[in-house]
């Protein structure tokens, strides 16, 4: 599936993918939309997946754990 996405992207096609994957999987996309009844963020994966944006989307009960040296948010 990912190779098909890559091929279509190389052809200049726009893909709209709905995913609930977090972490490194998000880095394969050029842009992310973070939604919760409205658009909370629309930018690069690094700009969208901040702790502030995640807390805004999922509430204050968000914590992070280290994946190597990278903090990864998770919902409690």
C-alpha positions in Angstrom: 0.0 0.0 0.0 2.7 2.5 0.9 4.6 1.8 -2.4 1.4 2.7 -4.2 1.1 6.0 -2.2 4.8 6.8 -3.1 4.2 6.1 -6.8 1.1 8.3 -6.9 2.9 11.1 -5.0 5.8 10.9 -7.5 3.3 11.4 -10.3 2.1 14.6 -8.6 -1.1 13.2 -7.4 -2.7 14.4 -4.2 -3.7 11.7 -1.7 -6.0 12.1 1.2 -5.4 9.5 3.8 -7.3 9.1 7.1 -5.1 7.4 9.7 -4.9 7.0 13.5 -1.3 6.0 13.4 1.1 8.1 15.5 4.9 8.2 15.7 7.2 7.7 12.8 4.4 6.6 10.6 3.2 10.2 10.3 6.6 11.3 8.9 5.8 9.7 5.5 3.2 12.4 4.8 3.9 15.9 3.6 1.1 17.5 5.5 -1.2 16.6 8.4 -4.6 17.8 9.4 -5.4 17.4 13.1 -9.2 17.4 13.6 -11.5 17.4 16.5 -14.9 18.8 15.4 -12.8 21.5 13.6 -9.3 21.9 12.1 -6.9 22.3 15.0 -3.7 22.2 12.9 -2.8 22.0 9.2 1.0 21.8 8.5 4.0 19.5 8.4 4.0 16.5 10.7 6.6 18.1 13.0 4.5 21.3 13.3 1.2 19.5 13.8 2.2 16.8 16.3 3.2 19.1 19.1 2.2 18.4 22.7 0.0 21.6 22.8 -1.9 20.5 19.6 -2.4 16.9 21.0 -3.7 18.2 24.3 -6.0 20.5 22.4 -7.4 17.6 20.4 -7.5 14.9 23.1 -7.7 16.9 26.4 -5.4 17.5 29.3 -4.7 13.9 30.2 -1.9 13.5 27.7 1.5 12.4 28.7 4.7 11.7 26.8 7.2 8.8 26.8 10.6 8.7 25.3 11.1 6.7 22.1 14.9 6.9 22.0 15.4 10.6 22.6 12.1 11.7 20.9 9.1 12.4 23.2 6.0 10.5 21.9 2.6 11.7 23.2 0.1 9.1 24.3 -3.5 9.3 25.7 -4.3 8.1 29.2 
